[in-house]
Amino acid sequence: MGRTADQIPLFDSLSRKCVWVNGPIIVGAGPSGLAVAASLRDRGVPFVILERSDCIASLWQHRTYDRLKLHLPKQFCHLPRLPFAAGDPKYPTRKQFIVYLESYAKHFGISPRFNHSVRSAWFDETCGLWRVRAVAVSGSTEVEYIGRWLVAATGENAMKVVPEIEGLAEFRGSVTHVCDYKSGEVFAGKRVLVVGCGNSGMEVSLDLCDHSAHPSMVVRNSVHVLPREIYGRSTFELGVLLMKWLPLWLVDFIILLLSWLVLGKTEKYGLRRPRTGPMQLKTRHGRTPVLDSGALDKIKAGEIAVVPAVKRFFAAGNVELVNGEILEIDAVILATGYRSNVASWLQESDQLFSKDGVPKKPFPNGWKGRSGLYAVGFTGRGLAGASTDAVKVAEDISEAWKEETRQQKRVGACHRRCISQL
């Protein structure tokens, strides 16, 4: 491990190395972590990024399907201080977004410490510093990083959600979470039950159709399905523009009226709309509407069946729905989403995070805790929300870091006290 002025090994032993970080410790090298790092770099603040995988944005690189594109126009998805290239399409593909993130890291000189899985992080009241213990992938070396600030940037999608459904463990067909799904090619000719009707569930169902599979999509609750574009303009972009001038209820009325003109009445196909409008749900609860990219036409044509919730699976290859219907299926794809993993490694006393690993305070107030703890990537508002919080975090840390560096003697004394505790 390189020895720099920003990352000073305090001592070595056979089991653990302790490293002083002259700046924040960032956990996670996805878009959120990169956004924080770039914003800190722009302000001259040193940092360390710890990433459990072997690359940046591991969710995008290893756990997304081939046909994935950004659901929103690129101007709403770029990270701070570096937009997408002018030649990139309006909705970049998965591969184009990964290239963008890699160029972003290179542009700002961001070099995460890969294959470092954070096992625990806690605030040491004795010396007033954060202690973050990480283990290399090999498992042979534990490193304890010690610093004044900690940024949790692992985001809302760190762990897959696998629902508990009766009989699922005994089901003899293939069961795949959407994070492991790449293409419908391997499902050609098969009857596939897609559990979940969000953007991923809709797109996976469409992809299965395109590869001659026979999908049935489980829709348990009401859902807003909107056209990705309305008469050539992004629906999301239109909503954002209208919200600058009109109350939220009126924006929802206009969006839903235009969606009805483009898509028709979705309820007749088993897709009930919530009583609360799509922009209200997005703004107040972070609940994203489905932006249709062709799946609804397949539903209308009967190529994607819409079915109610699952009651139980049978080992032989059947599934019973809550309405009593029995389906014969060959495979199951769980488009049941992801969740935060913060609760598994972060120990904190001020309870910035709930037991579910997301900030208790809603956006835009959930980015800062006490004792130098910050959160980025937990807004429920995608890349734009993460970028907004990243800039706030960098500004706040930058001010504190400048003040700390003016008092080197006091910091050094605290540094020595911390060493004495190891």
BELUR-V999597 format. One record per run of one state. SS is the DSSP state (H for helix, E for strand, C for the rest). FROM is the first residue (numbers start at 1). TO is the last residue. If there is no record, write none. Layout:
ss:SS from:FROM to:TO
ss:SS from:FROM to:TO
//
This chain:
ss:C from:1 to:6
ss:E from:7 to:12
ss:C from:13 to:15
ss:E from:16 to:27
ss:C from:28 to:30
ss:H from:31 to:42
ss:C from:43 to:46
ss:E from:47 to:50
ss:C from:51 to:57
ss:H from:58 to:62
ss:C from:63 to:68
ss:E from:69 to:69
ss:C from:70 to:73
ss:H from:74 to:76
ss:C from:77 to:78
ss:E from:79 to:79
ss:C from:80 to:81
ss:E from:82 to:82
ss:C from:83 to:92
ss:E from:93 to:93
ss:H from:94 to:107
ss:C from:108 to:112
ss:E from:113 to:113
ss:C from:114 to:115
ss:E from:116 to:124
ss:C from:125 to:128
ss:E from:129 to:136
ss:C from:137 to:141
ss:E from:142 to:152
ss:C from:153 to:158
ss:E from:159 to:160
ss:C from:161 to:167
ss:H from:168 to:170
ss:C from:171 to:173
ss:E from:174 to:177
ss:H from:178 to:180
ss:C from:181 to:183
ss:H from:184 to:187
ss:C from:188 to:190
ss:E from:191 to:195
ss:C from:196 to:198
ss:H from:199 to:210
ss:C from:211 to:213
ss:E from:214 to:218
ss:C from:219 to:224
ss:E from:225 to:227
ss:C from:228 to:228
ss:E from:229 to:230
ss:C from:231 to:232
ss:E from:233 to:234
ss:H from:235 to:243
ss:C from:244 to:247
ss:H from:248 to:263
ss:C from:264 to:265
ss:H from:266 to:269
ss:C from:270 to:277
ss:H from:278 to:285
ss:C from:286 to:289
ss:E from:290 to:292
ss:C from:293 to:294
ss:H from:295 to:300
ss:C from:301 to:304
ss:E from:305 to:307
ss:C from:308 to:309
ss:E from:310 to:314
ss:C from:315 to:317
ss:E from:318 to:321
ss:C from:322 to:325
ss:E from:326 to:328
ss:C from:329 to:330
ss:E from:331 to:334
ss:C from:335 to:337
ss:E from:338 to:339
ss:C from:340 to:341
ss:H from:342 to:344
ss:C from:345 to:345
ss:E from:346 to:347
ss:C from:348 to:352
ss:E from:353 to:353
ss:C from:354 to:358
ss:E from:359 to:359
ss:C from:360 to:367
ss:E from:368 to:368
ss:C from:369 to:372
ss:E from:373 to:375
ss:C from:376 to:381
ss:H from:382 to:405
ss:C from:406 to:407
ss:H from:408 to:421
ss:C from:422 to:422
//
